[in-house]
Amino acid sequence: MEARKPVSLLKAEDNFAETWPDEPVRFMEDHVDDFLLWCVKNGSSDITIQSDRTVYNEIHGVLYPATYRGIDAADMSVFLNKLYGPEARARLASGRDLDVSYEIRPDRYTRIRFRVNITAILSRGRDAAQITMRVLPSEPPTMKDLNIEREIMDNWSPRQGIVVVTGPTGSGKTTLLAAGNRMLLERPRGCGKMLTYEAPIEYVYDSISSPRSLVSQTEIPRHLPDFAHGVRNALRRKPEIILVGESRDRETINASIEAAQTGHAVYTTTHTLGVANTVQRMLSTYDMEEREERAVALMETLRLIVTQALVPRVGGGRCGVREWMKFPDDVREKLMDMHFTKWQGEIHRMINSYGQSMERSAEIAFEKGLIDRRSYLMLSASTGAGG
């Protein structure tokens, strides 16, 4: 076996390469929180715990070992049980990955929160697991922090109707929604009662001062089985604002439309790219015989669609580039006067009059020197001509 380098030598080679000084011979549940707090204190943005490998911290985009010893099956069982519960292995064995939030309270005033994904893998010829823990900010960013365009902010808070935030996995949809929530909470008159249904809960609003607002967050499936149940639950609780983490099936989309029709502002996300594609994808969840009727109901309630992509920023980090379109009365009436199968082309034609195409947003970012030519060309082609 290769001899381990002493801590002093590791420190001399790389300041980030220090491993946990209190690492035990065998991890027990009492060790987990102390270890995670040490990782956060050392600047980790993501912690990866994988069978048969050392734990890794990601610091400024680079992986550094956080333990000397590889995580064996007994250690992994401790982490799974602590982070998810005793049923974790059975759920992984059934072919599911697990998404959950995890929280540490080192004192009564501090909350350290993580978004956790647990996925089954094969390691050394046997079933194993990888746990990825994203360290979440203590409070959501502001719209200004994210450089959100003024027109999006101005159209973010309809009295009633649906606002959809779209983009591929990892494009910052949840962060944008959280920033939007914060903006609503920080208005002089607040926003009344806000109910969120998320899987998992990533941002909390404890530190946001908003005496005229009340936020209630529900985690799917921990508190309720799915998003559709969440919206039906919300309608019995007299909210002003309902946030639905994801609208990916007809039941959830139907429930969101119903909530918007009954006087609520509804915020949700989809995994689509482009305004026109989002409308088409939401309608494609319905059978052909009901699609026309549902198209009218959706268009009656639609108020704003924002598509976001995250691409490398020149000089480091990532840059959000957005396509958006607002749907005022005249746009909705024009679209409802034509067959819904023609909406996609019409939205492409209208988008720069009532919003901004991804192509135009990428061009602006490129001209400002925020993104390189490769990212500009990729985004320009991502949502189709003109959109």
N, C-alpha and C positions, 0 to 999 in steps of 0.2 A: 504493500500500500504506500502511496506517495506521502511523504511527511508533510504535515501541515505547516504553513509558514507562521511564525509567531506574530502576534498582533502588532508589535512594534514595527516589523518589516512591512506588513500590509499598510499600516498608516503612512509609512515613509513612501510607499509606492503610489498611494492613492488615498486622499483624505476621505473619500466617500466609501472606501472599501472596509471600513470598520464593521465588524459583525456585533450582534447583540452581546454585550459583556456578561449578561446574566443568563445566557443560553443554558437550559438544563440538559441533563443527560437524556431525559424523557419528558416531552411536553405533557403537561396536565392542564385541565381547564383553567386553573388559577393563573397559569402563565400567559394565557392567550392575550388578555387585555393589556397586560404590562408590555408584552412584546409589540403589539400593534401601536401602542402609544409611543414606544421608542422609535418605531419606523416613522411615524408622523413627525415626531420631534426632529428627526434627521432629514426631513424635507421630502419624504416619499410622496409621490402623487398616486402611484399604483403599487400594490403589494401582490406578488404572485406566489402562491403556495402550491407546489406540485409534487406529487408522489415521486420519491427516489431522487429528488433534486433539492439543492439548498433553496431556501426562501430568497426571493429577489425583490429588492426595492427598485422602482423606477424613479430616478431623480434627474430632472431636466432632460428626459427622453433617453437616458442611459440606464442599463440594468447593473445593479451592484448587489453582491451577495449580502444577505442579512443574517445568515446562520452559517456556521462551519459545517454542520452535519446535515446530510440529506434527510428529507422528511420520509419516515417509513410508514408502514400501514397503521401502526398504533398511534403515531403522531397525527396522521391524517384523520383517523377516527375521532380524535379529540377535537381537532379544528372543525370537522363537519358537525359534530354534536353541539359545539359551542355556538357556531355561527348560524346553524339552521335548525338542528334538533335531531332526535334519535331516528326519525324516519328518513333522513337524508339519503342513506345508502340504498334503501328500498326504492325511493323515487328515482335515483340515478339509474338503478338497475332496470327500471321500467322504460328507459329510453328518453327521459326528460332531462333538460338542463334546469337549473334552479336559479331564480333571481330573487333576491331579498335585500333588505336594508339591515344594517347593523349599527348599533350605537354604543358608545362608551361614555359614561359620565364620571370623569375623574374627580369632580367636585360638584356641588349643587348648582354652580353657575355655568359650567362648561359642558358642552356636548360635542363629542367627536363622532362624525357620522361617516358611514361607508356604504357604497353601492356594491353588492356582492353578486358575482356569477359563479356558479359551481357546475362544472361540466365533466362528464365521465370521459376518460381517455384510456389508451392502452400504454402501459409502461412495463418494460422488461417482460413482455409476454403475458401480462395479467391485467385485469381490470383495475383502474386507478382513477385518480381525480385531479383536476386543476381548479384551484380557487383563485379568482381574480377580484381584488378589492380596490375600488376607486375611492380615494379620499375626497369627500365632498366638502365644499366651502361651508363655513359656519352660517352664512346667510346668502341668499340669492343675489346675483349681480343686478345692477341697474341697467335700464335700456341704454343709458349713456355709456356705461362700461363696455357694452357690446357693439357700440357704434351703430345702433339701429336707426334707420332713416326716419326723418321727421314725419313723412307721409304715413308710414306704418304706425308710428305712435299716435298720430292724429286719428287714425281709423281703428284703433285697437279696442275701443270700449263702446260698442253699440249698445243701445238700450236693451235690445233683444236681438237674437239671431246667432249664427254660428261663425266663429273664427277658426280656421284650420291652419295649423303649422305643419309643413311637410318636409320630407327629406329622407335620405337613406339613413341606415343605422349609423350612429356616431356623428351625426351632423349638427348636434347641439339643439335639437327640438325642445327637449325638456328644459334646458337652460334658458332658451328664449321664452318659453311659457312662464318659467319662474320669474324672469325679469319683468314680463308683462304683468304678472300677479302683483309683484312688488309695486309697480307703477300705479296699479289700481288701488292698492292698500294705502299708498302714500299721498293720494289725492286729499285735498283739504276736507272733503266730506266722506272720505273713505269709500267703501264699496258695499256696505251692508254685509249680508251673510254669504260667505264663499265656501263652497263644498268642493273638495278635490278627491278624485278616485284615481290612484296611481299604482303602477306595478314595476318596481317598488317605489315608495316615497323617497325622493332624492333630496329635495330642498325643503327646509322648514322655515317658518316665518316668525319664530318666537322673538327675534330681535328687532322686528319691524314694528315701529310705533304707529298704531292706527286705531285710535279709540272709537271710531265709528264703524269698525269692521269686526267680523268674527270669522276666523278661518277654522274649518274642520277638515282634517285629512284622513282618508280611508285607504288602506292598502289592499290591493287585489293580488292574490286570493286570500290573504290573511284574514281580512275582516268581512269581505263579501266575495262570492264565487267568481264574478266576472264584471266587466264594465257595464253591460246591459242592466244587470241587477243594480249597479251603482246609480245609473241615471234614474231608474224607477224609484230607488230609495230616495234620491234627491228631491223628486217631485212631491214627496210627502213631508219635506222638511222646510219648505218655504224659503228657498235661497234666492238671491239675486243673480249669483254667478255659479256656474257648474263647470268644473274642469274634468274632462274625460281623457285619461291618459292616452288611449289609443282607440281609434275607430277602424277596426279591421274586419268586421263582419256585419251582416245585414241587421242583426238584432241591436247592436250598439248604435249603428247609424240611424236606424229607425227611432230608437229611444232618444238620441241626440236631437233629431229633427222635431220629435214631439215636444221635447223640453223647450226648444227654441220657439215653437209655435205657441206655447202657453206662456210666453212672456219672459223667458230667461235668456241671459247671455251665456252661450255655451262655447267653451274652448276645447279643442281636441287636436290630435295629431294623426297623420297617416304616413306610411312608408312609400311615398311617391316623390317624383321629381318633376316640378312644373305645375303651374296653375291649371292648365287645360287637362293635363294628365290626371290631376287629382280629382277633378269632377268626373272624368270618365271612369276612373278606378272605383270611386265610391258608388257609381251607378252600376258597375259591372258585378257588384255583389248580389244584385237582384235578378230574379228570373225574368226572361224577356217579357212575359205577359204583364208583369207589374212595374217594369222599368219606367215606362212613360209617366205613370202616376207618381212614382217616387221621385222622378226627375223634377217634376213641377214642385213637389213638396220641398225638395232640397234647395231648388233655386229660390223659392219664396223666403227661405230662412238664411241663405248664404250672405255673409257681409264682407269677409276678407279672407284671402288665402295668401299665405307666405310660405315660399319654398326656400330652404336654406341649404347651402353646401359649405363645408369647411375644407379649405385648401391651404397648402403651405404658404406662409407669409415670407416675403423676401426679408432676410435678416433673422429668421427664426420664428417659431411659434406657428399658429394657424390663424387664418383670416376667414370670417364669415362673409359669403357673397349671397345675395338674396334676390329672388324674383317675387313680385307680389302684384296683386290686383284687388281693388275694392269693388264691391258689387252694390252700388246705389240703386235707387228705384228704377231709373231709366235703363240701366244695364240689365237688370233682372227682367223688366218688362220686354225689352227687345229680344232677349234670349227665349223667354217663354212664348213669344209670338212665332218662333220657328221650332221645327222638330228637334228634339234633343240630340239626335245623331249629328246635327250640324253645329252643335255648340263648340266643339273642340276647335274647328277652324275659325269660328267667329271670335272666340276668346283670344286666339293667336293674333287676330287682326286688331282687337280692342286693347290689348294689354298695355301698350305704351301710352295710350290715352288715359287709362284708368289705373296705372301702376307703372311697373318697370320690368322689362324682360330680363332673364338671366344673362342674355347676351350683352345687353346694355350695362347691367351692373358689373359684369366681368370687365367690360371695356373701361369703365370708370376706375375700377380697382387697378387695372393694368396701367392706365395713364398716370395714376397717382404713385406708381411704383410699389404698390402693396403686394402684387402677385406677379409671377413671371409669365412669359409668353406661353409656355406649355399649359399652365393652369388656365390662362385666358382662353386658349383654343379649346381645351377640354370643356370648359363651362359654356362656351358659345355654342357648342354642338350638343349640349346635354339635354335640352328640352325641346329640340326641334326648331325649325326656322321661325324666327321672330318670337320664340317663346322659350 
